Amino acid sequence: MDTSAIGRVLLGEPDSVAVLGALREFEQHVASRLLGVELRRLALREGLLEQADQLLTGVALVPLDDAVIAAAETIRPATVATLDAIHLVTALRLDDARLIDTVMTYDGRLAEGARKHGMSVIAPT
């Protein structure tokens, strides 16, 4: 998952119930370590740091390394935003290792990128 999904839960947005419901259907939740940075930065702005920490306890965060950063520099399609390229590379590596079933995102460009690489994408509503 990326921050566009779990951030909805943090902020109590209308589709947060759908996100939580969809998450219950998966045994494990995995994301790039970048999710922790993005979610906590959002939480700091909104005064919700404790809630962000609680949400992150249920997510396995994949460490960032030089190889992920290097791959994110040139991953296609070029329309994928900079930080989302890191999420995409992480998802591709997990998908290649058969460790994920789908990508959860509400970001259209990230979703398009994941689909172009043959991954399943959901955005619960």
N, CA, C and O atoms as CSV, one atom per row, in Angstrom:
chain,resi,resn,atom,element,x,y,z
A,1,MET,N,N,0.840,-1.176,0.000
A,1,MET,CA,C,0.000,0.000,0.000
A,1,MET,C,C,0.881,1.233,0.000
A,1,MET,O,O,2.066,1.183,0.329
A,2,ASP,N,N,0.267,2.336,-0.378
A,2,ASP,CA,C,0.994,3.599,-0.321
A,2,ASP,C,C,0.259,4.558,0.609
A,2,ASP,O,O,-0.769,4.211,1.190
A,3,THR,N,N,0.790,5.746,0.739
A,3,THR,CA,C,0.258,6.712,1.694
A,3,THR,C,C,-1.120,7.221,1.296
A,3,THR,O,O,-1.907,7.609,2.159
A,4,SER,N,N,-1.421,7.226,0.004
A,4,SER,CA,C,-2.742,7.689,-0.415
A,4,SER,C,C,-3.853,6.794,0.127
A,4,SER,O,O,-4.994,7.235,0.262
A,5,ALA,N,N,-3.529,5.553,0.436
A,5,ALA,CA,C,-4.525,4.626,0.995
A,5,ALA,C,C,-4.612,4.739,2.514
A,5,ALA,O,O,-5.679,5.036,3.050
A,6,ILE,N,N,-3.524,4.511,3.200
A,6,ILE,CA,C,-3.571,4.498,4.664
A,6,ILE,C,C,-3.733,5.914,5.231
A,6,ILE,O,O,-4.214,6.085,6.351
A,7,GLY,N,N,-3.333,6.914,4.464
A,7,GLY,CA,C,-3.549,8.292,4.883
A,7,GLY,C,C,-5.027,8.628,4.995
A,7,GLY,O,O,-5.413,9.467,5.810
A,8,ARG,N,N,-5.857,7.980,4.183
A,8,ARG,CA,C,-7.307,8.179,4.260
A,8,ARG,C,C,-7.835,7.701,5.614
A,8,ARG,O,O,-8.727,8.316,6.200
A,9,VAL,N,N,-7.274,6.606,6.091
A,9,VAL,CA,C,-7.686,6.086,7.396
A,9,VAL,C,C,-7.252,7.056,8.488
A,9,VAL,O,O,-8.034,7.382,9.382
A,10,LEU,N,N,-6.018,7.513,8.416
A,10,LEU,CA,C,-5.500,8.456,9.411
A,10,LEU,C,C,-6.378,9.699,9.506
A,10,LEU,O,O,-6.661,10.187,10.600
A,11,LEU,N,N,-6.802,10.203,8.359
A,11,LEU,CA,C,-7.572,11.443,8.326
A,11,LEU,C,C,-9.073,11.232,8.495
A,11,LEU,O,O,-9.836,12.197,8.535
A,12,GLY,N,N,-9.500,9.970,8.594
A,12,GLY,CA,C,-10.916,9.683,8.775
A,12,GLY,C,C,-11.758,10.064,7.575
A,12,GLY,O,O,-12.914,10.456,7.730
A,13,GLU,N,N,-11.204,9.956,6.390
A,13,GLU,CA,C,-11.938,10.288,5.173
A,13,GLU,C,C,-13.042,9.267,4.933
A,13,GLU,O,O,-12.970,8.146,5.437
A,14,PRO,N,N,-14.072,9.650,4.161
A,14,PRO,CA,C,-15.237,8.772,3.969
A,14,PRO,C,C,-14.915,7.346,3.508
A,14,PRO,O,O,-15.592,6.402,3.918
A,15,ASP,N,N,-13.893,7.176,2.663
A,15,ASP,CA,C,-13.572,5.833,2.195
A,15,ASP,C,C,-12.623,5.081,3.126
A,15,ASP,O,O,-12.143,4.006,2.769
A,16,SER,N,N,-12.346,5.620,4.306
A,16,SER,CA,C,-11.459,4.930,5.253
A,16,SER,C,C,-12.058,3.601,5.711
A,16,SER,O,O,-11.322,2.646,5.960
A,17,VAL,N,N,-13.368,3.531,5.821
A,17,VAL,CA,C,-14.029,2.276,6.199
A,17,VAL,C,C,-13.771,1.213,5.130
A,17,VAL,O,O,-13.509,0.052,5.446
A,18,ALA,N,N,-13.849,1.623,3.866
A,18,ALA,CA,C,-13.586,0.689,2.771
A,18,ALA,C,C,-12.132,0.231,2.776
A,18,ALA,O,O,-11.850,-0.938,2.513
A,19,VAL,N,N,-11.210,1.142,3.071
A,19,VAL,CA,C,-9.788,0.778,3.142
A,19,VAL,C,C,-9.576,-0.260,4.233
A,19,VAL,O,O,-8.934,-1.285,4.006
A,20,LEU,N,N,-10.118,0.008,5.420
A,20,LEU,CA,C,-9.961,-0.943,6.532
A,20,LEU,C,C,-10.587,-2.292,6.194
A,20,LEU,O,O,-10.018,-3.334,6.520
A,21,GLY,N,N,-11.737,-2.287,5.554
A,21,GLY,CA,C,-12.379,-3.531,5.150
A,21,GLY,C,C,-11.523,-4.316,4.179
A,21,GLY,O,O,-11.386,-5.532,4.308
A,22,ALA,N,N,-10.949,-3.631,3.213
A,22,ALA,CA,C,-10.090,-4.300,2.235
A,22,ALA,C,C,-8.825,-4.840,2.898
A,22,ALA,O,O,-8.366,-5.933,2.566
A,23,LEU,N,N,-8.265,-4.081,3.827
A,23,LEU,CA,C,-7.057,-4.551,4.515
A,23,LEU,C,C,-7.306,-5.838,5.295
A,23,LEU,O,O,-6.421,-6.686,5.406
A,24,ARG,N,N,-8.518,-5.978,5.835
A,24,ARG,CA,C,-8.844,-7.198,6.595
A,24,ARG,C,C,-8.812,-8.451,5.722
A,24,ARG,O,O,-8.688,-9.563,6.234
A,25,GLU,N,N,-8.923,-8.275,4.426
A,25,GLU,CA,C,-8.937,-9.414,3.509
A,25,GLU,C,C,-7.541,-9.954,3.215
A,25,GLU,O,O,-7.399,-10.994,2.571
A,26,PHE,N,N,-6.524,-9.262,3.679
A,26,PHE,CA,C,-5.150,-9.689,3.427
A,26,PHE,C,C,-4.481,-10.082,4.733
A,26,PHE,O,O,-4.679,-9.433,5.761
A,27,GLU,N,N,-3.688,-11.149,4.689
A,27,GLU,CA,C,-2.998,-11.642,5.881
A,27,GLU,C,C,-1.952,-10.663,6.378
A,27,GLU,O,O,-1.779,-10.483,7.583
A,28,GLN,N,N,-1.257,-10.033,5.444
A,28,GLN,CA,C,-0.162,-9.152,5.820
A,28,GLN,C,C,-0.242,-7.874,5.002
A,28,GLN,O,O,-0.730,-7.874,3.872
A,29,HIS,N,N,0.241,-6.793,5.583
A,29,HIS,CA,C,0.273,-5.494,4.920
A,29,HIS,C,C,1.727,-5.069,4.812
A,29,HIS,O,O,2.459,-5.051,5.802
A,30,VAL,N,N,2.138,-4.726,3.589
A,30,VAL,CA,C,3.543,-4.414,3.330
A,30,VAL,C,C,3.629,-3.110,2.552
A,30,VAL,O,O,2.791,-2.827,1.696
A,31,ALA,N,N,4.642,-2.329,2.858
A,31,ALA,CA,C,4.860,-1.075,2.140
A,31,ALA,C,C,6.337,-0.708,2.213
A,31,ALA,O,O,7.104,-1.260,3.002
A,32,SER,N,N,6.700,0.226,1.378
A,32,SER,CA,C,8.036,0.798,1.444
A,32,SER,C,C,8.213,1.534,2.769
A,32,SER,O,O,7.247,2.056,3.326
A,33,ARG,N,N,9.408,1.575,3.258
A,33,ARG,CA,C,9.738,2.349,4.465
A,33,ARG,C,C,9.338,3.810,4.292
A,33,ARG,O,O,9.110,4.530,5.264
A,34,LEU,N,N,9.261,4.222,3.051
A,34,LEU,CA,C,8.823,5.574,2.734
A,34,LEU,C,C,7.430,5.866,3.296
A,34,LEU,O,O,7.131,7.011,3.636
A,35,LEU,N,N,6.585,4.855,3.397
A,35,LEU,CA,C,5.251,5.050,3.966
A,35,LEU,C,C,5.340,5.621,5.376
A,35,LEU,O,O,4.567,6.509,5.734
A,36,GLY,N,N,6.267,5.123,6.172
A,36,GLY,CA,C,6.422,5.626,7.536
A,36,GLY,C,C,6.758,7.104,7.555
A,36,GLY,O,O,6.220,7.857,8.367
A,37,VAL,N,N,7.646,7.523,6.664
A,37,VAL,CA,C,8.029,8.936,6.592
A,37,VAL,C,C,6.836,9.783,6.167
A,37,VAL,O,O,6.516,10.783,6.811
A,38,GLU,N,N,6.179,9.379,5.081
A,38,GLU,CA,C,5.065,10.176,4.558
A,38,GLU,C,C,3.897,10.236,5.541
A,38,GLU,O,O,3.319,11.300,5.760
A,39,LEU,N,N,3.554,9.093,6.131
A,39,LEU,CA,C,2.408,9.066,7.035
A,39,LEU,C,C,2.682,9.866,8.300
A,39,LEU,O,O,1.810,10.593,8.776
A,40,ARG,N,N,3.881,9.738,8.845
A,40,ARG,CA,C,4.205,10.493,10.057
A,40,ARG,C,C,4.302,11.991,9.779
A,40,ARG,O,O,3.939,12.794,10.638
A,41,ARG,N,N,4.779,12.380,8.612
A,41,ARG,CA,C,4.821,13.808,8.265
A,41,ARG,C,C,3.399,14.355,8.165
A,41,ARG,O,O,3.118,15.452,8.646
A,42,LEU,N,N,2.509,13.595,7.543
A,42,LEU,CA,C,1.101,13.989,7.472
A,42,LEU,C,C,0.512,14.093,8.877
A,42,LEU,O,O,-0.197,15.046,9.199
A,43,ALA,N,N,0.818,13.100,9.701
A,43,ALA,CA,C,0.296,13.074,11.068
A,43,ALA,C,C,0.797,14.267,11.884
A,43,ALA,O,O,0.045,14.838,12.674
A,44,LEU,N,N,2.046,14.637,11.699
A,44,LEU,CA,C,2.581,15.802,12.416
A,44,LEU,C,C,1.814,17.063,12.056
A,44,LEU,O,O,1.503,17.878,12.925
A,45,ARG,N,N,1.509,17.223,10.770
A,45,ARG,CA,C,0.759,18.412,10.333
A,45,ARG,C,C,-0.643,18.445,10.921
A,45,ARG,O,O,-1.194,19.516,11.178
A,46,GLU,N,N,-1.215,17.263,11.131
A,46,GLU,CA,C,-2.604,17.162,11.576
A,46,GLU,C,C,-2.750,16.889,13.068
A,46,GLU,O,O,-3.873,16.794,13.563
A,47,GLY,N,N,-1.642,16.760,13.796
A,47,GLY,CA,C,-1.704,16.458,15.227
A,47,GLY,C,C,-2.169,15.034,15.506
A,47,GLY,O,O,-2.865,14.785,16.490
A,48,LEU,N,N,-1.781,14.096,14.636
A,48,LEU,CA,C,-2.252,12.708,14.742
A,48,LEU,C,C,-1.109,11.698,14.783
A,48,LEU,O,O,-1.248,10.578,14.290
A,49,LEU,N,N,0.015,12.090,15.369
A,49,LEU,CA,C,1.195,11.220,15.348
A,49,LEU,C,C,0.943,9.881,16.032
A,49,LEU,O,O,1.358,8.843,15.516
A,50,GLU,N,N,0.287,9.882,17.156
A,50,GLU,CA,C,0.018,8.624,17.871
A,50,GLU,C,C,-0.845,7.686,17.018
A,50,GLU,O,O,-0.610,6.478,16.990
A,51,GLN,N,N,-1.831,8.238,16.333
A,51,GLN,CA,C,-2.692,7.419,15.474
A,51,GLN,C,C,-1.895,6.844,14.297
A,51,GLN,O,O,-2.112,5.702,13.893
A,52,ALA,N,N,-0.982,7.634,13.758
A,52,ALA,CA,C,-0.136,7.144,12.665
A,52,ALA,C,C,0.728,5.980,13.147
A,52,ALA,O,O,0.863,4.968,12.459
A,53,ASP,N,N,1.303,6.133,14.320
A,53,ASP,CA,C,2.125,5.058,14.875
A,53,ASP,C,C,1.311,3.774,15.052
A,53,ASP,O,O,1.812,2.679,14.795
A,54,GLN,N,N,0.070,3.908,15.485
A,54,GLN,CA,C,-0.795,2.733,15.644
A,54,GLN,C,C,-1.079,2.078,14.291
A,54,GLN,O,O,-1.038,0.854,14.173
A,55,LEU,N,N,-1.361,2.878,13.287
A,55,LEU,CA,C,-1.618,2.328,11.956
A,55,LEU,C,C,-0.395,1.601,11.406
A,55,LEU,O,O,-0.523,0.568,10.749
A,56,LEU,N,N,0.770,2.133,11.672
A,56,LEU,CA,C,1.991,1.545,11.132
A,56,LEU,C,C,2.393,0.250,11.830
A,56,LEU,O,O,3.179,-0.520,11.278
A,57,THR,N,N,1.872,-0.011,13.035
A,57,THR,CA,C,2.236,-1.251,13.722
A,57,THR,C,C,1.777,-2.480,12.941
A,57,THR,O,O,2.348,-3.559,13.097
A,58,GLY,N,N,0.770,-2.329,12.119
A,58,GLY,CA,C,0.260,-3.456,11.343
A,58,GLY,C,C,0.841,-3.570,9.950
A,58,GLY,O,O,0.335,-4.334,9.128
A,59,VAL,N,N,1.913,-2.810,9.667
A,59,VAL,CA,C,2.486,-2.793,8.320
A,59,VAL,C,C,3.959,-3.183,8.383
A,59,VAL,O,O,4.728,-2.611,9.156
A,60,ALA,N,N,4.342,-4.153,7.572
A,60,ALA,CA,C,5.758,-4.504,7.428
A,60,ALA,C,C,6.377,-3.494,6.466
A,60,ALA,O,O,5.966,-3.400,5.310
A,61,LEU,N,N,7.360,-2.745,6.942
A,61,LEU,CA,C,7.992,-1.720,6.124
A,61,LEU,C,C,9.293,-2.245,5.524
A,61,LEU,O,O,10.205,-2.650,6.245
A,62,VAL,N,N,9.362,-2.230,4.208
A,62,VAL,CA,C,10.530,-2.725,3.489
A,62,VAL,C,C,11.586,-1.621,3.463
A,62,VAL,O,O,11.299,-0.506,3.026
A,63,PRO,N,N,12.791,-1.912,3.921
A,63,PRO,CA,C,13.836,-0.886,3.980
A,63,PRO,C,C,14.170,-0.311,2.604
A,63,PRO,O,O,14.093,-1.000,1.586
A,64,LEU,N,N,14.536,0.953,2.602
A,64,LEU,CA,C,15.051,1.593,1.396
A,64,LEU,C,C,16.536,1.290,1.303
A,64,LEU,O,O,17.245,1.311,2.309
A,65,ASP,N,N,17.001,1.010,0.106
A,65,ASP,CA,C,18.431,0.822,-0.091
A,65,ASP,C,C,18.834,1.488,-1.401
A,65,ASP,O,O,17.986,1.985,-2.142
A,66,ASP,N,N,20.120,1.493,-1.677
A,66,ASP,CA,C,20.620,2.161,-2.880
A,66,ASP,C,C,20.029,1.561,-4.149
A,66,ASP,O,O,19.780,2.283,-5.115
A,67,ALA,N,N,19.805,0.269,-4.161
A,67,ALA,CA,C,19.257,-0.375,-5.354
A,67,ALA,C,C,17.829,0.097,-5.639
A,67,ALA,O,O,17.467,0.311,-6.795
A,68,VAL,N,N,17.020,0.260,-4.591
A,68,VAL,CA,C,15.647,0.750,-4.766
A,68,VAL,C,C,15.680,2.188,-5.280
A,68,VAL,O,O,14.950,2.537,-6.208
A,69,ILE,N,N,16.526,3.014,-4.677
A,69,ILE,CA,C,16.631,4.412,-5.094
A,69,ILE,C,C,17.101,4.494,-6.549
A,69,ILE,O,O,16.555,5.267,-7.336
A,70,ALA,N,N,18.101,3.708,-6.900
A,70,ALA,CA,C,18.623,3.724,-8.274
A,70,ALA,C,C,17.551,3.289,-9.271
A,70,ALA,O,O,17.405,3.899,-10.330
A,71,ALA,N,N,16.813,2.254,-8.942
A,71,ALA,CA,C,15.757,1.779,-9.844
A,71,ALA,C,C,14.646,2.818,-9.974
A,71,ALA,O,O,14.072,2.979,-11.051
A,72,ALA,N,N,14.343,3.518,-8.891
A,72,ALA,CA,C,13.285,4.531,-8.912
A,72,ALA,C,C,13.646,5.710,-9.816
A,72,ALA,O,O,12.764,6.412,-10.310
A,73,GLU,N,N,14.925,5.921,-10.025
A,73,GLU,CA,C,15.354,7.043,-10.860
A,73,GLU,C,C,14.908,6.903,-12.311
A,73,GLU,O,O,14.710,7.902,-13.003
A,74,THR,N,N,14.749,5.649,-12.776
A,74,THR,CA,C,14.439,5.439,-14.198
A,74,THR,C,C,13.248,4.522,-14.447
A,74,THR,O,O,13.001,4.140,-15.591
A,75,ILE,N,N,12.501,4.159,-13.400
A,75,ILE,CA,C,11.358,3.258,-13.588
A,75,ILE,C,C,10.335,3.909,-14.516
A,75,ILE,O,O,10.086,5.112,-14.437
A,76,ARG,N,N,9.764,3.125,-15.369
A,76,ARG,CA,C,8.707,3.581,-16.273
A,76,ARG,C,C,7.362,3.231,-15.691
A,76,ARG,O,O,7.276,2.266,-14.930
A,77,PRO,N,N,6.334,3.938,-15.994
A,77,PRO,CA,C,6.281,5.082,-16.894
A,77,PRO,C,C,6.794,6.355,-16.221
A,77,PRO,O,O,6.790,6.477,-14.996
A,78,ALA,N,N,7.229,7.283,-17.043
A,78,ALA,CA,C,7.794,8.539,-16.557
A,78,ALA,C,C,6.767,9.400,-15.831
A,78,ALA,O,O,7.139,10.329,-15.114
A,79,THR,N,N,5.499,9.110,-16.003
A,79,THR,CA,C,4.444,9.900,-15.350
A,79,THR,C,C,4.333,9.633,-13.856
A,79,THR,O,O,3.707,10.413,-13.139
A,80,VAL,N,N,4.929,8.545,-13.373
A,80,VAL,CA,C,4.888,8.236,-11.940
A,80,VAL,C,C,5.727,9.275,-11.195
A,80,VAL,O,O,6.882,9.519,-11.545
A,81,ALA,N,N,5.137,9.882,-10.169
A,81,ALA,CA,C,5.816,10.930,-9.398
A,81,ALA,C,C,7.043,10.366,-8.675
A,81,ALA,O,O,7.182,9.154,-8.509
A,82,THR,N,N,7.906,11.252,-8.260
A,82,THR,CA,C,9.200,10.884,-7.677
A,82,THR,C,C,9.086,9.901,-6.513
A,82,THR,O,O,9.648,8.808,-6.578
A,83,LEU,N,N,8.371,10.270,-5.454
A,83,LEU,CA,C,8.282,9.372,-4.301
A,83,LEU,C,C,7.456,8.133,-4.623
A,83,LEU,O,O,7.723,7.056,-4.089
A,84,ASP,N,N,6.464,8.272,-5.486
A,84,ASP,CA,C,5.676,7.101,-5.883
A,84,ASP,C,C,6.520,6.110,-6.676
A,84,ASP,O,O,6.221,4.916,-6.686
A,85,ALA,N,N,7.566,6.585,-7.338
A,85,ALA,CA,C,8.476,5.673,-8.036
A,85,ALA,C,C,9.148,4.731,-7.037
A,85,ALA,O,O,9.405,3.569,-7.352
A,86,ILE,N,N,9.428,5.224,-5.854
A,86,ILE,CA,C,10.003,4.367,-4.804
A,86,ILE,C,C,8.979,3.332,-4.368
A,86,ILE,O,O,9.320,2.161,-4.201
A,87,HIS,N,N,7.719,3.746,-4.178
A,87,HIS,CA,C,6.665,2.787,-3.847
A,87,HIS,C,C,6.522,1.746,-4.965
A,87,HIS,O,O,6.360,0.558,-4.687
A,88,LEU,N,N,6.582,2.188,-6.224
A,88,LEU,CA,C,6.423,1.277,-7.357
A,88,LEU,C,C,7.559,0.263,-7.423
A,88,LEU,O,O,7.312,-0.929,-7.608
A,89,VAL,N,N,8.785,0.716,-7.276
A,89,VAL,CA,C,9.931,-0.208,-7.297
A,89,VAL,C,C,9.813,-1.221,-6.160
A,89,VAL,O,O,10.064,-2.410,-6.360
A,90,THR,N,N,9.437,-0.762,-4.985
A,90,THR,CA,C,9.265,-1.678,-3.848
A,90,THR,C,C,8.197,-2.713,-4.159
A,90,THR,O,O,8.394,-3.902,-3.909
A,91,ALA,N,N,7.070,-2.273,-4.701
A,91,ALA,CA,C,5.992,-3.203,-5.047
A,91,ALA,C,C,6.445,-4.205,-6.106
A,91,ALA,O,O,6.121,-5.389,-6.016
A,92,LEU,N,N,7.183,-3.743,-7.099
A,92,LEU,CA,C,7.672,-4.648,-8.145
A,92,LEU,C,C,8.599,-5.714,-7.577
A,92,LEU,O,O,8.516,-6.881,-7.959
A,93,ARG,N,N,9.469,-5.320,-6.677
A,93,ARG,CA,C,10.379,-6.299,-6.061
A,93,ARG,C,C,9.606,-7.331,-5.229
A,93,ARG,O,O,9.910,-8.523,-5.253
A,94,LEU,N,N,8.609,-6.848,-4.502
A,94,LEU,CA,C,7.779,-7.768,-3.716
A,94,LEU,C,C,6.964,-8.672,-4.632
A,94,LEU,O,O,6.786,-9.856,-4.345
A,95,ASP,N,N,6.473,-8.118,-5.727
A,95,ASP,CA,C,5.708,-8.903,-6.687
A,95,ASP,C,C,6.594,-9.956,-7.354
A,95,ASP,O,O,6.181,-11.105,-7.513
A,96,ASP,N,N,7.797,-9.572,-7.738
A,96,ASP,CA,C,8.735,-10.524,-8.351
A,96,ASP,C,C,9.044,-11.684,-7.415
A,96,ASP,O,O,9.239,-12.815,-7.861
A,97,ALA,N,N,9.088,-11.401,-6.120
A,97,ALA,CA,C,9.352,-12.443,-5.119
A,97,ALA,C,C,8.069,-13.160,-4.694
A,97,ALA,O,O,8.093,-14.009,-3.803
A,98,ARG,N,N,6.951,-12.816,-5.334
A,98,ARG,CA,C,5.637,-13.404,-5.042
A,98,ARG,C,C,5.234,-13.203,-3.572
A,98,ARG,O,O,4.687,-14.096,-2.926
A,99,LEU,N,N,5.526,-11.999,-3.076
A,99,LEU,CA,C,5.219,-11.684,-1.682
A,99,LEU,C,C,4.011,-10.771,-1.528
A,99,LEU,O,O,3.576,-10.507,-0.407
A,100,ILE,N,N,3.460,-10.282,-2.646
A,100,ILE,CA,C,2.252,-9.462,-2.580
A,100,ILE,C,C,1.252,-9.934,-3.619
A,100,ILE,O,O,1.610,-10.521,-4.640
A,101,ASP,N,N,-0.025,-9.659,-3.326
A,101,ASP,CA,C,-1.101,-10.008,-4.249
A,101,ASP,C,C,-1.575,-8.812,-5.049
A,101,ASP,O,O,-1.974,-8.951,-6.205
A,102,THR,N,N,-1.532,-7.650,-4.444
A,102,THR,CA,C,-2.074,-6.456,-5.087
A,102,THR,C,C,-1.465,-5.203,-4.481
A,102,THR,O,O,-0.867,-5.239,-3.406
A,103,VAL,N,N,-1.628,-4.102,-5.187
A,103,VAL,CA,C,-1.175,-2.800,-4.714
A,103,VAL,C,C,-2.420,-1.989,-4.366
A,103,VAL,O,O,-3.346,-1.894,-5.172
A,104,MET,N,N,-2.445,-1.407,-3.169
A,104,MET,CA,C,-3.545,-0.544,-2.779
A,104,MET,C,C,-3.069,0.899,-2.870
A,104,MET,O,O,-2.158,1.315,-2.155
A,105,THR,N,N,-3.707,1.658,-3.767
A,105,THR,CA,C,-3.382,3.067,-3.933
A,105,THR,C,C,-4.563,3.820,-4.511
A,105,THR,O,O,-5.380,3.257,-5.240
A,106,TYR,N,N,-4.644,5.088,-4.179
A,106,TYR,CA,C,-5.636,5.986,-4.772
A,106,TYR,C,C,-4.964,6.949,-5.740
A,106,TYR,O,O,-5.630,7.788,-6.346
A,107,ASP,N,N,-3.661,6.832,-5.885
A,107,ASP,CA,C,-2.915,7.694,-6.786
A,107,ASP,C,C,-3.011,7.118,-8.201
A,107,ASP,O,O,-2.545,6.010,-8.465
A,108,GLY,N,N,-3.612,7.875,-9.088
A,108,GLY,CA,C,-3.843,7.387,-10.449
A,108,GLY,C,C,-2.582,7.069,-11.222
A,108,GLY,O,O,-2.537,6.076,-11.948
A,109,ARG,N,N,-1.558,7.892,-11.080
A,109,ARG,CA,C,-0.311,7.646,-11.819
A,109,ARG,C,C,0.423,6.421,-11.276
A,109,ARG,O,O,0.986,5.647,-12.050
A,110,LEU,N,N,0.422,6.239,-9.965
A,110,LEU,CA,C,1.042,5.044,-9.387
A,110,LEU,C,C,0.258,3.804,-9.800
A,110,LEU,O,O,0.853,2.782,-10.142
A,111,ALA,N,N,-1.059,3.883,-9.772
A,111,ALA,CA,C,-1.900,2.753,-10.183
A,111,ALA,C,C,-1.625,2.385,-11.630
A,111,ALA,O,O,-1.493,1.206,-11.958
A,112,GLU,N,N,-1.538,3.388,-12.502
A,112,GLU,CA,C,-1.248,3.134,-13.911
A,112,GLU,C,C,0.119,2.458,-14.068
A,112,GLU,O,O,0.269,1.513,-14.842
A,113,GLY,N,N,1.102,2.953,-13.328
A,113,GLY,CA,C,2.438,2.362,-13.390
A,113,GLY,C,C,2.439,0.919,-12.938
A,113,GLY,O,O,3.059,0.068,-13.575
A,114,ALA,N,N,1.754,0.636,-11.850
A,114,ALA,CA,C,1.683,-0.745,-11.353
A,114,ALA,C,C,1.002,-1.651,-12.379
A,114,ALA,O,O,1.460,-2.766,-12.632
A,115,ARG,N,N,-0.087,-1.167,-12.963
A,115,ARG,CA,C,-0.791,-1.972,-13.974
A,115,ARG,C,C,0.084,-2.218,-15.201
A,115,ARG,O,O,0.064,-3.311,-15.768
A,116,LYS,N,N,0.851,-1.208,-15.615
A,116,LYS,CA,C,1.729,-1.367,-16.778
A,116,LYS,C,C,2.799,-2.424,-16.526
A,116,LYS,O,O,3.339,-3.006,-17.466
A,117,HIS,N,N,3.099,-2.666,-15.264
A,117,HIS,CA,C,4.062,-3.701,-14.898
A,117,HIS,C,C,3.364,-5.022,-14.563
A,117,HIS,O,O,3.998,-5.950,-14.061
A,118,GLY,N,N,2.060,-5.105,-14.840
A,118,GLY,CA,C,1.320,-6.357,-14.670
A,118,GLY,C,C,0.802,-6.633,-13.287
A,118,GLY,O,O,0.386,-7.756,-13.000
A,119,MET,N,N,0.814,-5.634,-12.409
A,119,MET,CA,C,0.331,-5.848,-11.047
A,119,MET,C,C,-1.148,-5.510,-10.923
A,119,MET,O,O,-1.671,-4.668,-11.653
A,120,SER,N,N,-1.805,-6.175,-9.993
A,120,SER,CA,C,-3.188,-5.894,-9.659
A,120,SER,C,C,-3.223,-4.681,-8.734
A,120,SER,O,O,-2.371,-4.529,-7.859
A,121,VAL,N,N,-4.228,-3.811,-8.941
A,121,VAL,CA,C,-4.353,-2.582,-8.147
A,121,VAL,C,C,-5.773,-2.462,-7.626
A,121,VAL,O,O,-6.731,-2.730,-8.351
A,122,ILE,N,N,-5.912,-2.056,-6.356
A,122,ILE,CA,C,-7.228,-1.764,-5.798
A,122,ILE,C,C,-7.238,-0.381,-5.153
A,122,ILE,O,O,-6.227,0.106,-4.648
A,123,ALA,N,N,-8.414,0.226,-5.191
A,123,ALA,CA,C,-8.673,1.507,-4.506
A,123,ALA,C,C,-10.070,1.372,-3.930
A,123,ALA,O,O,-11.042,1.781,-4.566
A,124,PRO,N,N,-10.186,0.806,-2.736
A,124,PRO,CA,C,-11.515,0.509,-2.164
A,124,PRO,C,C,-12.398,1.740,-2.008
A,124,PRO,O,O,-11.937,2.811,-1.614
A,125,THR,N,N,-13.685,1.562,-2.327
A,125,THR,CA,C,-14.663,2.646,-2.147
A,125,THR,C,C,-15.856,2.149,-1.373
A,125,THR,O,O,-16.789,2.911,-1.119
